[in-house]
Every structure is written in structure tokens, then in C-alpha cells.
Amino acid sequence: MSTLSIRIGQSMAARSRNLLARLSPNELLAAGKEALLPLIGILVFLGFWHLAAPQVQTSLGAFPGPAQVWEQAGQLWQEHANQRERASQFIAMQEQRNARILADNPEAEVRIRSYPGAPTFIDQIGTSLVTVLSGFALATLIAVPLGIVFGLNRYFQAAVNPLIQIFKPVSPLAWLPLVTMVVSATYVSDDPMFQKSFLTSMITVTLCSLWPTLINTSVGVAAVNPDLLNVSKVLKLSFWTHVRKVVLPSSVPMIFTGLRVSLGIAWMVLIAAEMLAQSPGLGKFVWDEFQNGSSQSLSRIMVAVLAIGFIGFLLDRVMLLIQKKVAWNE
């Protein structure tokens, strides 16, 4: 295994040397600036943070600096690792117990109970990601088809546009109580497939994030090159062929611009919804730490803030990568 790793490392180093050899001095300088400038910006920010943090005194002590936040990030990861180890031991103990029961009575009914421990910071990140992606997917399934219809029919768009402009600026703080009451009244089951808190947060995310995709899709469809529309008419393409061969290829950039904005809004809305509804996730983690009021709470909240920002950045990069893969018009 070590020999293979060495060979892979040597191969990557050789490719890097070959790539650098093909670059001109100006290209090397441009690449160095592109990599160096963001690093300088981050270092300046960290330096300012380090100097300014001790000057801000709160009821819980001085505002945490980068060192304290990094320390708490490591502690949160260690807590997660310890929790996973205890969960594995809990499952192993049950498996051993079940094996003994089945050895005495092969027809006995046995089961494995899930670990009852509280979710860790990493677990809550996973919960938030599942919720936001579910709400975003539902918003996309609603917004893209409606946007195509609006873009193709200007009369329909004119009729529905006032409703879009009315509901678009509504805050998640206003939607959340309504969604909570509707979900509580309609989603009644003895064995529910989803938790009500999950549905509440997901639907709130959907209601707040579908508008940019809807508007951008309709604008992109309406802005299709008239020459392409004329070609479609001459060829007498069916509606679905027209949409698939002419409309979508031309409007993909605008659609994905709306999707990227919608995903960013969905992520912001989710954190607020989790805080207010006390749904499992990063929002609830922040609120619980704020209520905890310990000397470590501020550092842990800053860890969550940085995690929220970094995850939002990664989600946007993923959407951009998907756009480059599916934008067949380019």
C-alpha cells in the first residue's frame, strides 16, 4: 500500500511539473496572484479578528478569537467521535445480548434499539443538510415547470405576476407559524414517516426559496432567441420537443442563476426556521448554546457561524459545477 501511495505521489508531482513547464511567466504570475490574494484576505481578516475580539466584552466574557474558536471546533469533533464510539458499543452490547437470547431460544424475537444519546454538532449539520436539500428539491420541482409555463405564455405570466410579487418578500418568520399549524392539523399519523419538525422546516424553506428560480426561469424562457422560435415553428416541433430542444438549452444559464440564489436563500431560511421551531439542526444548536450561557458558548456559536458560511459556500460551488456539466448550450 505504501509503494502504491509513493507511486501516486510521484505521478502527481510529475504532472504538476509538466503543467508548470507549459505555463508562460505571465500565466504563472496570474495563477500566483489568484491563489495568493484570497490567502492574504483571509490572513488579514484573522489578524483583525484576533486583535479586535479581546476588546469586545460581553456578559459571557470577552468575544472569542480565532484560537478559542479553533479549540472549540476540535472539542466538538472529539465529542462527536466519543458519541459514535459509545453508540458502537451500545449496538455491540445489544448484538451480544441478542446472540445469547437466540442461543437459548432460536424463536425469540429480538431487536436492536438505536442509541438514545443527544445529537452531536456533526449530526446536526447532517440534519440541516438533509432538510435544506429536501426543501430546495421540492421548490425546484415546483418553480422550474411553472417558470417554463409563465415564460411561454405572457398572458398567464401577467395574471400570476401580482401574486408572485406579493408572496416573494414574505419572511420565514411569518410563514413558520402558519406552516406549523397546518402541518399539525393535517399530518396526523400513529406511525409517521417524517417528523413534524422536519416537515415544518422543509415546507418553510420551500415557500421562501422557490421565487428566484421561478422568476429567473420565466425570464430565461421569455428571452429565447426569436430565430430559434421561428425555426421551431417551421419544423412544426411538438410542445415537449420545443421545450426540450429549444427552450431549455437557451434558458439553462438563467435557470441555474435562480437555483443558486434559491439555494442560498434556502440555507439562510432553514437556520432561522430551526431556531424558531426548535427543530433539530444547526439553528437549534446555536439557540441551545445561546441559552446555555456557558463560558464556551460564544466560541461554539462562532464555530456554527463559520460552519454555516462554509457549507453555504460549498453548496454554491456544487451548483456551479452542476451548471457547467448540464449547460449543453455552452
N, C-alpha and C positions, 0 to 999 in steps of 0.2 A: 504493500500500500504506500509506503514511504517513497519507493522508487518511482511509482506512478505519479505521486504528487510532485516530485522533483522534476520529472519529465514535463508535466503540465506547466510548472512554473517556468522552466527553461523555454518552452514553446511560446508562452505568453510574452516573456521578455524579448525573445527574438522578433516576434510580431511587432512589439512596441518599437523596437529599434528600427525595423524596416519602415514602419509608419512615420517615425520621426525623420528618417533619412529622406523620405519622399516629400516632406514639407519644406517649403521655402522659408527663409528667415522671417519674412513678413507674416507668413501663416503661423510660424512658431510664436512670434511676438503676440499676435492676436489671440492665439489659444492660451498663452500665458496670462494675458490680461483678463480673458474671460474667466479663467479659473481663480486668479488672484483677487480680483475686485470683490466678488462675493465674500471671500475669506476675510478680506480687510474689513468689509462692512460688519460681518459677524463679530470679529475681534473688537472693533470699536464699540459695538453695542454691549458686548460682555464687559468691557472696561468701564463704560459709563454706568452700567447696572451695578458693577462691583463697588464703584465709588459712591453712587447715589443711594444704594439700599440702606446702609447704616444711618443715613440722615433722616430716614422716614421711620418715625416711632409710632407704633400702633398699640392698641390695648393688649395685644399678644406679644409685644416686644418689637424689636427692630425688623424692618422688612427683610426677607431672606435674600441673600446674594446668590450668585451662581454656585458657589461651593456648597452652601447649605441645600440648595435645590438638587444638585447632583447627588449629594449624600442621601437625601430622601428618596430619590429615584432608585438608587441602589437598594435601599431598605425595602421599598415597595416590591421590587423584583424578588428580593430574598423572601419576603412574606409570601409571595406567590409560589415560589419554589417549595417553601416549607408546607404550604397548604396542599400542594399537589402531592408531596411525599406522604402527608397524613392521609390524604384521600386514597392513595395507592395502598397504604397499609390497611385502611378501613375495608377496602374491597377485598384485599387478600385474606383478612380475618374472616370475612363472610364466606369466601370461597372454601376456606379450610373447614369452617363450621358446616357448610352445606355438604362437603365431601364426607364428613363424619356421619351426618344425618342420613345421607343416601347409602352409606355403607351398612348402616343398621336397618334401614327401611328403604329399599330401592323405589317404592311407590310414593314416597313422601314428596310433598310439594315444597319446593324451596325457591327463594328469590333473592336477588341482590338489590339492596337498598342503595340509593345514591348518597353521597357524602353530604351530611347536613351542615357543613361549615358555611360561613358567610362568603359571598363572592369577593375575590381579591380585585385589586386595581386592574390587573390584566384581564380578568374575567369581565369586568365592567366595560373595558374597551371593546372586547368581542361582542358583548350585548349591544352596545351602541352602534357598532358597525352593522350588525345584522338588522337592527331596527331601521337605520337610516337607508340602507340599501333596499330594504323591502318597501319603505315608503317612496323612495326615489323610483324604483321599478314600477310601482303602481302609478305614480304620477306620469312617468314616461308612456305607459300603455294608454293612459287617458289623453295626454296632451298631444302626442305626435299624430295620431289619427284625426283628432279634432282640428289640429292645426292645418293638416292637409286639406280637410274639407273646407275650412274657413278660407284658405288661400285660393282654392279653386272656385269658390262661389262668393263673390264680393257682396252679394245681397245678404247671404246668410251671415257673413262677417259683420256687415253693418248692423244687422239685427242683434247680434250677440255681443258686439264690442262694448256697449254700455255696461253689461253685466260683468264683463272681464275687468273693466276699469274700476268698478265698484268693489269687487271682491279681491282684486290683486293686492291692495295695500293693507288688508286686514291683518292685524298682528296675531301671532300664535297665542298670545295671552288672551285674546278674545275667542279664538276658536276652541281652545282647550276645554273650558267648562262645558260648552255645547257638545263637543265630541265625547267628553266623559259621560255626560248624562245619556246621550244617545246609545253609546256602547253598553252602558249599564242596563238600559231598558230593553235593548234588542238582543244582546248577546248573552243569552241565558242557557246554561247547559250544566248538567251534572258532571260531565267529563269533557271540559272544554279542550279544544285542540290548541288554542292560543290563550295566553293570559290577557286579561282585560287591560292591564297596564301597557302591554306590548301593542295591542290594537289601538289604544288611545294615542300613544306616541306616534305610531306609524301613520294613522289617518291624519293627525295634525300635521305631520311632515308632508304628506301628500297634498293637503289643501293649501299649504303655504308655498310649495316648491314647483307646482305644475305650471304656473303662469309664465315664467320666462321661456320655457320650452314651447308652450302653446303660442305665444306671441311670435317668437323667432321662427318657428316652423311656418306659421301662416305668412309671415313677411317673406321668408325664403321661397315658399311656393309661389306667391304672387309675383315675385321678381324673376321668374324663369324667363330666359331669353325668348322674345316673341318669335324669332326664327325657328327655334326648336318646337314651339307650339304649332306653328304653321306646318312644319314637316310632319308632326304627329297627325294633324288634320288631313294632310294629303295622303298619308299612308293609311288613314282610317283605323288607327290603333284603338283597341278596346280601352275602357276606362282603366282597368287594372294594369294593362300593358303600358298605357300612357303614364300612369303614376310610377310604375317600376322602372321604365326605361328613360323617361324624360324628366319627370318632376323630382324624384328622389335624388338622382345623381347631381342635379343642379342645386338643390337646396340643402344637401348634406352639411356644408360648412355652417350655414345659419342654424340648422337643427342642432349641431353639436355645440355651437356657441351658447344656445339656450340650455342645452343639457348641462354644460359646465357651470353656468350660472345657477341653474336649478339645484345641482348637487351641492354647491357651496351654501346656498340658502337652506337646503335640507339639513345639512350638518349643523348650521347655527341654530335652526329652529329646534332640532332634536335636543340639544343641550338644555335650552330653555324649557322645553316640554318635560324633560326628565326631572329637572329641578322642581318645577311646579307640581307635577303629578306624582313625584316621588317614585318614578319608575326606575327599575334597575338600569344602571348605565353611568357614564361619566358625569352627567348632570347631577345625579343623586350623590355620587362620590364627592363632588365639590360642595354640595349643600350639607352633607353629613360632616365634612371636615370643618366647614364654617360653623356649624352648630356645636361641634366638639370643643372648639376653643382651646386646644392644647398648644404648647409652645411649638409643636411641629406642624400645626395645621396650615399655616401660611406657606411653608415650604411645599407641603403636599398639594395645596391648591395650585401653586405655581407649576409643579410637575404636571398636573392635569391640564393647566392652561397651555403649556408648551406641547403636551401630547395632542391636545385638540387642534392646535395650529399646525403641527407637523402632519397629523393624519389628514387634515383638510388639504394641505399641500400635495400629499401623495395621491389623494383621490382625484384632484385636478390633473395631476400628471398622468394618471391612469386613463382618464377620459381623453386627454390629448393624444395619448398613444393609440387608443382605440380609434379615434377620429382619423389618424394617419393610416390605420390599417383598412378602414372601411370606406374612406373617401375615394371611391374609384373614379370620380370625375377628375381627380388630380393625377 
